[in-house]
């Protein structure tokens, strides 16, 4: 890598994949099944957090029981995956990924989406070759991204030291995961969090992926 090149670790849902509208649709379809009132996008962004049961606690005023959690989680994923194929990439995402390859920047993809679901979607959008590694979640987990980030970076080959790695995501959890491994982070407002909640993470917050890449380069310059 060149002297001023960052390695970018991209998030998928809400970052490269423009699926926040589908997330809200699936959330409300699941809520209808269990008798909860629908939620607006602004309210979702205000309350969303991981682990996901804590998000439901914010909605319900209490932690869900194990049975309630299983019901809500199953309902959400059933509705989400029925709609996911209709989601497109975020504005400019494909072009940014292609441009990175042209200038010799390396990139990888780390998501909490199930790996067996993630990889076909990445391939369907024609961008798999842009990444040196693609990792989704293996097994069941409601925890955050930090430990997944550790495993992801350990599996990467030929990538710069952590201080030259920048995570680009749409959630405060992406900043937490970056800090856990000594990397930087840039957070994008097009996904699951409000700007206010992202700014509370103490890292740069941007409104476009093009700006995210530019800020990432500045962070390691």
LINTA-V767945 format. One record per pair of residues at least 24 apart in sequence whose ideal C-beta (glycine too) atoms are under 10 Angstrom apart, sorted by sequence separation. I is the first residue (numbers start at 1). J is the second residue. D is the distance in whole Angstrom. If there is no record, write none. Layout:
i = {I	I}
j = {J	J}
d = {D	D}
This chain:
i = {20	36	52	106	107	108	109	110	111	112	113	114	115	132	133	145	149	153	169	174	179	188	20	23	105	106	107	108	109	110	111	112	114	132	149	152	172	175	176	178	186	187	34	106	107	108	109	110	111	114	132	133	145	171	172	175	186	106	108	109	110	114	132	144	146	149	150	153	154	171	172	174	175	176	185	186	27	31	97	101	144	145	146	149	153	170	172	173	175	186	187	84	97	98	101	112	144	145	148	149	152	153	169	172	174	175	186	34	97	100	101	112	143	144	145	146	147	149	150	153	171	172	175	186	94	98	99	100	112	145	146	149	150	172	184	185	27	81	93	94	97	98	112	144	145	146	148	149	184	186	80	81	84	94	97	112	144	145	146	147	186	14	34	87	93	96	97	111	146	149	169	184	185	85	110	145	146	184	36	81	85	89	94	112	144	167	183	184	34	77	80	84	88	89	93	111	166	183	33	34	87	89	110	166	168	33	85	110	77	30	31	33	34	110	111	168	30	33	110	170	30	32	33	109	110	169	30	31	108	168	27	30	31	33	108	168	29	30	33	166	29	30	32	108	166	168	27	28	30	31	108	168	26	27	29	30	166	167	26	29	30	106	166	26	28	29	108	165	166	26	27	106	107	166	23	26	27	29	106	166	25	26	29	106	165	166	25	26	164	165	23	26	163	164	22	23	25	26	108	110	163	22	25	26	111	22	106	108	110	112	22	23	52	160	19	22	23	107	112	21	22	50	22	19	22	23	110	19	21	22	112	21	13	17	19	20	73	110	19	18	19	73	17	18	19	20	13	17	18	19	17	18	96	16	17	18	69	13	15	16	15	18	14	17	16	15	16	16	90	16	10	10	10	55	8	54	8	52	53	10	51	52	51	52	8	50	51	52	7	16	50	51	6	15	17	19	50	5	16	49	50	15	17	8	9	10	12	5	7	8	9	10	11	12	13	90	5	6	7	8	9	10	11	12	13	91	5	6	7	8	9	10	11	12	13	90	2	5	6	7	8	9	10	11	12	17	90	2	11	19	1	2	1	17	1	13	16	17	12	16	107	13	17	105	12	16	12	16	99	105	96	97	105	96	100	16	95	96	99	103	95	92	93	96	97	10	91	92	93	96	90	91	92	90	91	10	89	10	50	92	9	12	48	49	50	51	8	48	49	50	9	10	12	48	49	7	45	48	9	50	11	55	9	50	9	48	49	9	45	48	49	47	48	7	45	47	48	9	45	46	47	44	45	46	49	7	44	45	48	9	20	44	45	46	47	7	41	43	45	46	7	15	16	42	45	7	15	16	17	41	45	6	7	15	16	5	7	14	15	9	10	11	13	14	15	1	6	7	8	9	10	11	12	13	14	1	6	7	8	9	10	11	12	13	1	5	6	7	8	9	10	11	15	4	6	7	8	9	11	14	3	6	11	1	11	10	9	11	9	23	24	9	23	20	20	9	15	16	18	19	20	15	18	19	9	11	14	17	14	15	16	7	9	11	14	15	6	11	14	15	6	8	13	14	12	13	14	6	11	11	16	15	15	10	10	10	8	8	6	9	8	6	7	8	6	5	6	5	6	4	6	7	4	6	5	6	4	5	3	4	3	1}
j = {44	60	76	130	131	132	133	134	135	136	137	138	139	156	157	169	173	177	193	198	203	212	45	48	130	131	132	133	134	135	136	137	139	157	174	177	197	200	201	203	211	212	60	132	133	134	135	136	137	140	158	159	171	197	198	201	212	133	135	136	137	141	159	171	173	176	177	180	181	198	199	201	202	203	212	213	55	59	125	129	172	173	174	177	181	198	200	201	203	214	215	113	126	127	130	141	173	174	177	178	181	182	198	201	203	204	215	64	127	130	131	142	173	174	175	176	177	179	180	183	201	202	205	216	125	129	130	131	143	176	177	180	181	203	215	216	59	113	125	126	129	130	144	176	177	178	180	181	216	218	113	114	117	127	130	145	177	178	179	180	219	48	68	121	127	130	131	145	180	183	203	218	219	120	145	180	181	219	72	117	121	125	130	148	180	203	219	220	71	114	117	121	125	126	130	148	203	220	71	72	125	127	148	204	206	72	124	149	117	71	72	74	75	151	152	209	72	75	152	212	73	75	76	152	153	212	74	75	152	212	72	75	76	78	153	213	75	76	79	212	76	77	79	155	213	215	75	76	78	79	156	216	75	76	78	79	215	216	76	79	80	156	216	77	79	80	159	216	217	78	79	158	159	218	76	79	80	82	159	219	79	80	83	160	219	220	80	81	219	220	79	82	219	220	79	80	82	83	165	167	220	80	83	84	169	81	165	167	169	171	82	83	112	220	80	83	84	168	173	83	84	112	85	83	86	87	174	84	86	87	177	87	80	84	86	87	140	177	87	87	88	142	87	88	89	90	84	88	89	90	89	90	168	89	90	91	142	87	89	90	90	93	90	93	93	93	94	96	170	97	93	96	97	142	96	142	97	141	142	100	141	142	142	143	100	142	143	144	100	109	143	144	100	109	111	113	144	100	111	144	145	111	113	105	106	107	109	103	105	106	107	108	109	110	111	188	104	105	106	107	108	109	110	111	112	190	105	106	107	108	109	110	111	112	113	190	103	106	107	108	109	110	111	112	113	118	191	104	113	121	104	105	105	121	106	118	121	122	118	122	213	121	125	213	121	125	122	127	210	216	208	209	217	209	213	130	209	210	213	217	210	208	209	212	213	127	208	209	210	213	208	209	210	209	210	130	209	131	171	213	131	134	170	171	172	173	131	171	172	173	133	134	136	172	173	132	170	173	135	176	145	192	149	192	152	191	192	153	189	192	193	192	193	153	191	193	194	156	192	193	194	192	193	194	197	156	193	194	197	159	170	194	195	196	197	158	192	194	196	197	159	167	168	194	197	160	168	169	170	194	198	160	161	169	170	160	162	169	170	165	166	167	169	170	171	158	163	164	165	166	167	168	169	170	171	159	164	165	166	167	168	169	170	171	160	164	165	166	167	168	169	170	174	164	166	167	168	169	171	174	164	168	173	164	174	174	174	177	177	191	192	178	192	190	191	181	187	188	190	191	192	188	191	192	183	185	188	191	189	190	191	183	185	187	190	191	183	188	191	192	184	186	191	192	191	192	193	186	191	192	209	209	212	209	212	213	212	213	213	216	216	215	216	217	216	216	217	217	218	217	219	220	218	220	220	221	220	221	220	221	221	220}
d = {8	7	9	10	5	5	7	8	7	7	6	8	9	6	8	8	10	10	9	9	8	5	8	9	10	9	7	4	5	5	5	5	9	8	9	9	6	10	7	8	8	8	10	5	9	7	7	8	7	9	8	9	8	9	6	4	5	9	8	8	9	10	7	9	8	9	9	10	9	8	10	8	7	10	10	8	10	8	10	8	9	5	10	4	6	8	7	9	5	9	10	9	10	8	6	7	5	6	7	7	9	10	10	4	9	10	5	9	5	7	10	9	10	9	10	6	9	10	7	8	9	10	10	5	7	10	10	10	9	7	5	6	6	9	9	9	9	10	9	7	9	7	8	6	4	9	10	5	7	10	10	9	8	6	4	6	7	9	8	8	7	10	7	8	8	9	8	9	4	8	10	10	9	10	7	8	8	5	8	7	8	6	9	7	9	9	10	7	6	9	10	7	8	9	10	9	10	10	8	6	9	8	6	10	9	8	8	6	9	9	8	10	7	9	10	7	6	5	5	10	9	9	9	9	9	9	8	8	7	5	9	4	9	9	9	7	7	4	9	9	8	8	9	9	9	9	9	10	8	10	6	6	8	6	9	6	8	9	5	4	9	8	4	8	9	9	8	9	8	8	8	7	10	10	9	4	8	9	6	6	7	4	9	8	10	7	8	8	9	8	10	8	9	5	9	7	10	6	9	8	7	6	6	9	9	10	10	10	9	9	9	9	10	8	8	5	10	9	8	9	6	8	10	8	7	9	9	7	10	5	10	8	9	8	9	9	10	8	4	6	9	8	6	6	10	10	9	8	6	9	6	4	10	6	7	7	8	9	10	6	7	8	9	8	5	8	9	9	9	8	9	10	8	10	9	9	9	10	6	10	9	5	5	9	7	8	6	10	10	7	7	7	10	9	9	10	5	9	9	9	8	9	9	7	10	6	6	8	7	8	8	7	8	8	6	8	6	7	5	5	5	5	7	4	8	8	5	9	7	8	8	7	6	8	6	6	8	8	9	7	9	5	9	9	6	10	9	6	10	10	7	8	7	7	6	9	10	9	6	9	10	10	8	9	8	8	8	8	9	9	10	9	8	6	7	10	9	6	8	10	9	7	6	9	10	10	7	6	9	6	9	7	6	6	9	9	9	8	7	9	10	9	10	8	8	9	9	7	7	5	9	10	8	9	8	8	10	10	10	9	8	10	7	9	7	9	9	8	9	5	9	10	6	9	8	10	9	9	6	9	9	7	6	5	8	8	9	4	8	9	8	9	9	8	9	9	10	10	9	7	5	10	9	7	7	5	6	10	10	10	9	8	9	5	10	7	9	8	5	6	10	7	9	4	9	8	10	6	8	7	8	6	9	8	7	8	6	5	6	5	5	3	10	9	5	7	7	7	8	7	8	6	8	9	5	10	6	8	7	10	10	10	9	7	6	10	9	9	9	9	10	8	7	7	5	9	9	10	7	8	7	6	9	10	7	10	8	9	10	7	10	9	9	9	7	6	9	8	2	9	8	9	7	5	10	8	8	10	8	10	8	7	8	9	9	10	9	7	9	10	6	10	9	9	5	10	6	8	9	7	7	9	9	4	7	9	7	10	9	5	9	10}
